[in-house]
């Protein structure tokens, strides 16, 4: 017996992307732009050489549909950087539970033999520089999307 297709069968699946070079990282950077988090939502596991952030990611990939429906969404996502050799922070307090950080970009600066630095740029002049052995970054949605509390897309107009 054949069943008709259901709406749920075509539902979007959680995003899971990996970046293995600077070009791949630009795609992930665009998807995490305007993600928000607090200091304790970041962790560095030196033994495993892994830096992770738990983000409230704006769903840029769904912006056009959301604009028509007036129903913008965010989703909880993990951004994990592997092969991290060292972490340096500027203007970021990883223990501050009250400060809301807005991630603007993830940028790669190459070094010798595939090494380099991934810089996580935050609004308000904050930054985290990750010295990496290579580019190995994974972005994974970990919850279902939810309505964005602001009910609008982030705006970057300069006044």
PyMOL commands that set and color helices and strands:
alter all, ss='L'
color gray80, all
select helices_A, chain A and resi 7-10+22-32+39-41+60-69+112-114
alter helices_A, ss='H'
color red, helices_A
select strands_A, chain A and resi 16-19+35-37+42-45+50-58+73-82+84-90+101-110+116-122+126-132+137-141+146-147
alter strands_A, ss='S'
color yellow, strands_A
deselect
rebuild
show_as cartoon
